[in-house]
Amino acid sequence: MSMTSSANIKNTQVLISKIETELQYLASQMHLVQENISVKNKQLQSYKEQLMKLQTSSKELIVSEHATLRYLERVYKLDLEKLHREIVPASLKKQISSLGNGTYTSEGFRIRVVDNMVVTVLESEEIYSHKKSPLKKRGKKQIVKKASEAIKEELAHV
């Protein structure tokens, strides 16, 4: 047997050993994932059962937020699109587009934006208390700098 042939055999044996070790590791990871899935399925089932008990045992009629909203829209003729424009005026849309997630001051109130969606409206005196507010997340200087850049860019188009 030549040296080259012997080296090739050794290299191939090392590769086989590596793959076997990786397969053992992946099998152990797969076992952990399957255990986690099982735990989460049990938790989910428990919560579903809890919800079912709450829904069936409740003697009080519940009016959903969706039903309330539709009532306001259809009975009181509330214009939801107009309301959306009041909550997020065009000028604020540009600021949100530039800065992303955070709490923004509008006309007499604040709105909280997460993943490009207004998730709540706050009274104007409520302060930043959300973990992901832009001031806590990125720092004041970075936000001021980004806002300044957005304003300069907008002024350049005027």
KEDRENKOL-125933 format. One record per atom (N, C-alpha, C, O): x, y, z. Coordinates in steps of 0.1 Angstrom, whole numbers, plus 5000, padded with zeros to 4 digits. Layout:
KEDRENKOL-125933
XYZ ...
//
This chain:
KEDRENKOL-125933
500949885000 500050005000 500950125000 501950135008 500650224991 501450344991 501050445001 499950425008 501950545003 501650645013 500350725010 499650765019 500150754997 499050834993 497750754996 496750815001 497750634993 496650544996 496350535011 495150545015 497350525019 497250525033 496650655039 495850655048 497150765034 496650895038 495250915034 494450975042 494850875022 493450885018 492550795027 491450845031 492950685031 492150595040 491950675053 490850675059 493050725059 493050795072 492150915071 491250935080 492250995060 491351115058 489851075058 489051135064 489550965051 488250915049 487650865063 486550895066 488550795071 488150755084 487850875093 486850865101 488650975092 488451095100 487051165096 486351205105 486851175083 485551235079 484351155084 483351205088 484451025083 483350935088 483150955103 482050965108 484250965110 484150985125 483451125128 482651135137 483851225120 483251355122 481751355120 480951405128 481351295109 479951285105 479151205116 478051245120 479751095121 479051015131 478851105144 477851095150 479951175147 479851265159 478751375157 477951395166 478751435145 477651535142 476251475143 475351535148 476151355138 474851285138 474351255152 473251275156 475351215161 474951195175 474551325181 473551325189 475251435179 474851565184 473451605179 472651645187 473251595166 471951635161 470851545166 469751595169 471051415169 470051335174 469751375189 468551375193 470751415196 470451465210 469751595209 468851615218 470051685200 469351815198 467851785194 466951845199 467651685185 466351655181 465551605193 464351635194 466151525201 465451475213 464951585222 463851585227 465851685224 465551805232 464451885226 463551935233 464451905213 463451975206 462051905207 461051965210 462051775206 460851695207 460251705221 459051715223 461151705231 460751725245 460051855247 459051875253 460751965241 460152095242 458852105235 457852175240 458652045224 457452045216 456351975225 455252025226 456651865231 455751795240 455251885251 454051885254 456251955258 455852045269 454952155264 453952185271 455252215253 454452325248 453052275243 452152355245 452952155238 451652105234 450852085247 449652115246 451452035258 450652015270 450252145276 449052165280 451152255275 450752385280 449552435272 448652495277 449752425258 448652475249 447352405252 446352475253 447352275254 446152205257 445552255270 444252265271 446352275280 445852315293 445252455292 444152475298 445852545284 445252685283 443952675275 443052745278 443952585265 442652575257 441552525266 440452575265 441852425275 440852375284 440452485294 439252495297 441352565299 441052665308 440152775301 439252825307 440452805289 439652905282 438252845280 437252925281 438152725276 436852665274 436052665287 434852695287 436652635298 435952645311 435452785314 434352805319 436352885312 435953025314 434853065305 433953135310 434853025293 433853065283 432452995287 431453065285 432552875291 431252805293 430652825307 429452815309 431552865316 431052885330 430553035332 429953055342 430953125323 430553265325 429053285323 428553245313 428453345333 427053375332 426753505325 425653535320 427853585325 427753725320 427953725305 428953655300 427153795297 427353805283 428453895280 428654005286 429353855272 430553935268 430353995254 430053925245 430654125253 430554185240 432054215236 432754275243 432454155225 433854165221 434154305216 433254385213 435454335216 435954465211 435554485196 435254585192 435654375189 435254375175 433754415173 433454495165 432954355181 431454385180 431254535184 430454605178 431954585194 431854725199 432254815187 431554915185 433354785181 433854865170 432854865159 432554975153 432354755155 431354745144 430054825148 429454885139 429654815160 428554895165 428755045163 427855115158 429955095167 430255235166 430255275151 429755375147 430755185143 430955215129 429555215122 429255295113 428655115125 427455095117 426255165123 425355215116 426155175136 425055245143 425255395144 424455475141 426455425149 426855565151 427455635139 427855745139 427655545128 428255595116 429655655118 429955755111 430355595126 431755645129 432655605117 432655495112 433355705112 434155695100 435555645105 436355725110 435855515104 437055465109 438255515101 439355535107 438155535088 439355585081 439655725085 440855755087 438655805088 438955945093 439655935107 440556005110 439155845115 439755825128 441255775127 442055825135 441455685117 442855645115 443755765111 444855775116 443255855103 444055965099 444256065110 445256135111 443256075120 443456155131 444556095141 445256165147 444555965142 445455895151 446855915146 447855935153 447055895133 448355905126 448255995115 448055955103 448556125118 448556225107 449656205097 450656135101 449656255085 450656235075 452056275080 452956205077 452156385087 453456425092 454056325102 455256305102 453256265110 453656165119 454056035112 454955965117 453355995101 453755875094 455155885089 455855785089 455556005084 456956015079 457955995091 458955925089 457656045102 458556035114 458655885118 459755835121 457455815118 457455675122 458255595111 458955495115 458055625099 458755555088 460255575090 460955475087 460755685094 462155705096 462755635109 463755585109 461955645120 462455605133 462055465137 462755395145 460955415132 460455275135 459755265148 459055365152 459855155155 459155125168 459355235178 460455295179 458355265186 458455365196 457155425200 456155385195 457255525209 456155605213 456255745208 457255805209 455255795201 455255925194 454156015199 453055965202 454456135200 453556235204 452756285192 453356325182 451456285193 450556345183 449856465189 450356525198 448656495184 447956615189 447256585201 446056545201 447856605213 447256585226 447256445231 446656415241 447956355225 448056215229 449356155224 450056225215 449656035228 450755965223 450255835217 449255775221 451055785207 450755655201 451955565203 453055615202 451755435205 452855345205 452855255193 451755195189 453955255186 454055175173 455055055175 456155075180 454554945171 455454815172 455254745158 454154715154 456354725152 456354655139 455354715129 454554655122 455454855128 454754925118 453254925120 452454935111 452854905133 451354895137 451154985149 451954965159 450155065149 449855145162 449155035171 448054985167 449755015182 449154915191 448454975203 447654905209 448655105206 447855165217 447955315215 448855375209 446955385222 446955525223 446955565237 446255505245 447955655241 448155695255 447755835257 447855915248 447355865269 447156005272 448456085272 449556025273 448456205269 449656285266 450556285278 451756295277 450056275291 450956285302 451556155306 452456145315 451156045300 451755915302 453155915297 453355965285 454155875305 455555875300 455955745294 455255645295 457155745288 457655625283 457855525294 458555545303 457155415292 457255305302 457455165295 457655065302 457355175282 457555045275 458955005273 459855095270 459254885274 460654835273 461254865260 462454895259 460454875249 461054895236 460955035231 460955065219 460755135240 460655275236 461955305229 463055255233 461955395219 463155425211 464255485220 465355465217 463855565230 464855625238 465655525246 466855535247 465055415251 465755315258 466455215248 467555175251 465855195237 466355095227 467655145220 468655075219 467655275215 468755315207 469455435213 470555465208 468955495222 469555615228 469155745222 468855745210 469055845230 468555975226 469356035214 468756085204 470656035215 471456095205 471256035191 471156105181 471155905190 470955835178 469555875172 469455895160 468555885180 467255915175 467156065170 466656085160 467756155178 467856295174 468556305160 468156375152 469656235159 470456235147 469656185135 469556245124 468956075137 468156015126 466956105123 466656125111 466356165133 465256255130 465756385122 465056425113 466956435126 467456545119 467756515105 467456595096 468356395102 468556355088 467256345080 467256385069 466256295086 464956275079 464356415076 463856435065 464556505085 463956645083 464756715072 464256775063 466156695072 466956755062 466656705048 466556775038 466456565048 466056505035 464756555030 464556575018 463756575039 462456625035 462556765030 461956805020 463356845037 463556985033 464256995019 463957095012 465056905016 465756905003 464856884992 465056924981 463656814994 462756784984 461656904982 460856894973 461757004991 460757114991 461157214981 460457314979 
//
